[in-house]
């Protein structure tokens, strides 16, 4: 939605509100200038709570809606009046669902017979469009979710007509996926009470659902599986309490039917059928937590386990999902659930842990990875299984280490590391096969493994001890295989080298992983190795921009970790040596013809100086390089992203005193130069990003009390606001308001020194504002800026301005009565100007403002009201059921008109 | 018609340099030379030719043998531990002894880099054939030759060293001179006259144009995407197709894109001219080039780019055109110094039809296809024929200079190396991949200036080759031996070699390869009236046969069956016929036989007819039926049957008739 449109939407509300407030002012003016509108500042409003307000208007089936409903139903039932838009029906359905959540569906149907008529009309499907058909099925389901309404609809055999074998299934529209989907969703909605269960059993719907599991439409197939889970849960409902759960053979017919269908599917040789069965089970174990599921698992687990004996294992991904879902259930230990150690389970043929272990053993490395990660993430899991899972995650890296270590002669360091990583885990030949089989398999497995280990390291369940050193070694070796610098001593490693050389995906994954590894403690030798490989990636002309970005990120993390290991906030000697080599590389990167590279190099520089800008060694290294000068030159880069990053970087460098020209005589000029350069960018740059970046830098400078800004803050703020007020980018304007807020807080603080240790009386905390403070505010074009922002067509700007004015009002005009306010000499002209602004004429300046007039104006505005309105989304007026119904009817009318036009 | 297998294809490999190939293909009675590249790496063994008297170079100490003998000190000079020949640089020619080059019918040129040995071939071997090349190839090739001749001729050097080439002496020299191959065949540069004469033998061709060679084969150039006018060639007859791939590129630089589809269904694909730096990606290298250039110039240093006057320089200038403003280098002058600089910059703009689509469409705007025109217009790029003259007036530092020769042994670049080599502010950036930059720099040591190596080679890399081969599916691949194993410096990189099935056949210098396919068929036309007279007989469903008696007329490698002349009545005329008009006697037509003889049934038949004591032996090609009593052999093979018996004609006829019973007659 463009700004123009947005303007139209909330503009009218603001006007209405302002009109009220202004009306106040006008009245007060007519009464001889006294401000009597003050007490109306917080009028009692019914819509004070926006949530309540919306809730009330949406849920109530008001008379207007009741009036419109018959016409709408007639339109829907009329095949000659096509519904233009699917989303209308969706919205309508949502509304009915919300209504039925709070009101009685039965009552609704009785009050509005047109609804039942619509549903009955659908029984003659040749007269209805598939869209309406699908809608009606879902609507009927929503109504029948309440048992009394279900009975009511049943009386007329309406439900059987819609959902039974004679109904939807027989229609020609059944071939349309949306109709089948509507049928399932209707049943899903309906399956909420025992009567529904009988209905489902009698109508034969369950068999249809079985067949829909294999539907060509994925949405339908997935919904069918969901429905089976619903039905199963519904039929087992209420059997949890008290008596022990009987065997499956004694379960309700419907449940038995579903279980035996799942069993049959699991026996099937067709993989899709097995997948369907596993998906049903996964959802079952994932969504409910009831003791009967233990019995179910006891019944089905041997079948699941038998899948592992097949070759290849069918539906491996679904199997992984199921096992994880079951295992998660087992670790759940709240009341009512005894965990997997229960007697029933231990007597079951296959406990989940055993199956998990077997599956981990049997699956291919690529399939086993997600299962291993899932296993390690479990809250509770036998240590043995964790070890096995971790071994599987480590295996690819162990294989890489081993392959690159098979030098003739005594086993080298990486060989020992590899055996350390494997820790006696047998196997690995499958992993080696995968790694060597094809490029895509190798790359896929490595990327997955690296991502899994990276995720694992940041989790509280991270295995301990964490094999930091071998992992570090593996990451470095992978990176060296990628850049072709590894010296493979075996044929396997030679092939790996050929496969991985120049592989960007693996490089990125390995650099990410390397970055994460910086969190662990690493020996100095490894750190040197890491810095070497990072430098190589940073300086290699072959590194793609994305790889380079990852290398920068990893470098930053390792530099941070080097601080950690050195024990103080200074960089370690190794890191300093590294920095010495880093800056020439950074210099080269800042000159890259590829803008992405220049951009990430600048971002990196910003982070570097943020972290170590205060440290002498770092400053020395940086200033002896040309990096600051190059960063400054990039303020004129043709690419706007680069200019924005250059603004951030130079801003950061300057606030740290790391500017480009180190000679002291030029220092002042250079700094002033940057301030002016940034001002120039702010007022002239054609793109938003650099201008936003400038304001961020300026706000930070103001906050930090940067010398250039502090020298003449008022000039600074004035100049910035002049530039920002004309800006077309709303984010720049919001940022401008942020700057104003910082300025206000600082100025206020200056005039009202608060000692944190001073014991002050409560009344002393809200004194009248310092007159100089008010004068300062009025001297600057600050109010003009904020008031303009209040009428901004972009809501976030107006919101921010409103917050700011509220803050200012609370600070300057605390609970002062009307008698204290005086009408300032120029407040009338200001009001006139403001009124014109709200009408859209923003050309006129506000004119000078006296402090008193300003205070009066602040108090007269209904800022809270405005804030409330602004907090609502722009479509809140349109988003009412009436408007929906009216829209739908209007669309039909319009369509008719168009039709008439055609003739 | 099945052909005589002896006429197989042969490939004579005259050059060992994979990117500067020179091969001769003998195919169907034609002798085709494919490219004639000149290996100029030999010049690296020589001292540079300074344009301006260089005290440093002229004062280098002479080199003496270990035993102290100094007879070589005039010819060999030492510089920082390396030994150089102090003489006019010489080039390593293609083999001239392997095949009589006067028998070469045509020379096909694929790109301007691969024709630099042309004058040696056309002017000194008795070559009388035609050379085929596209127009840009000829024009830019001429510029390259002209520049080379100019570089060498304008610095006359009295001395021509030859003592060191003596085998006994060469053995004693240090590397790399010791290991230089065939030094006795190294030759000085040709003259402009020879160049002109050689180029006059070239016939211009356009992409996809079909050129008939003696009716035997058809050759067609296809765009190869590597340089202006660069081509691959297809050589085909009715039943065979050979593709010659040389210097090709899939990158979208300035030339027309590579035509891959036409290479499909080749029997043999000869693959040369792959990238020389398979590990370097051209994009990364261009980035490296720009970054280093900017860094140097910003520091007040000068940048020297040794380069050829055409090719990658166009792309570099285009890249710089986009880059200099963003890098704040707009005020830095760019100089392009070459005797042919002007022609090169202008030629590139007029060969619109040979450019990639993007650049072609600019011509219709109308705009110059290359942005260097604008650089020249705005005075950011200036070009000069040499450092003498105008250049010295305009010269302003810091600056960027593009000049040749990339070997650093001749041309204006020698001067700049001497001039700027002493300051570490300056940088020399190597972009041409043809010469090892370390060897090129050896005679300038010690050197303070920075050296950056970013070779830009847009030719196919091994990943692209394997994709290409998968796509075009040739039956056999033939390539230089260098491509069948990883580079020696990266012996583990199994990805840096050609991997195809069946494995590629490799060649090396001075080798003759019999190419792995047998020609089996030849196309023969039947004259309509003869065809009319044929009466086909269906002997198997779908297969009909007819006997034909005709005269086979062969001319210009085209074969035609003509109706036989009517048998001439024996005349009383005693006039002797000329031999050439002799037609074969048309004997009474005997029926032809077809079918095969089942041995077991044949033996049964023999037994029925009273032969006993029959023994059957299996042989490699069939069977031998031995009639021991009659001392007779019947040899049954797939395509022949022999009855061998001593002087018993009745027996032979009896046996023959028994054999014939099994065969069909028509």
Interface residues (C-beta under 8 A of the other chain):
Chain A: X484 X486 X487 X488 X493 X494 X495 X497 X498 X499 X501 X502 X540 X541 X542 X543 X587 X588 X589 X591 X592 X593 X594 X597 X626 X629 X630 X633 X636 X637 X638 X639
Chain B: X279 X280 X281 X284 X285 X286 X287 X288 X290 X291 X292 X294 X295 X298 X299 X319 X322 X323 X325 X326 X327 X328 X454 X490 X492 X493 X494 X495 X496
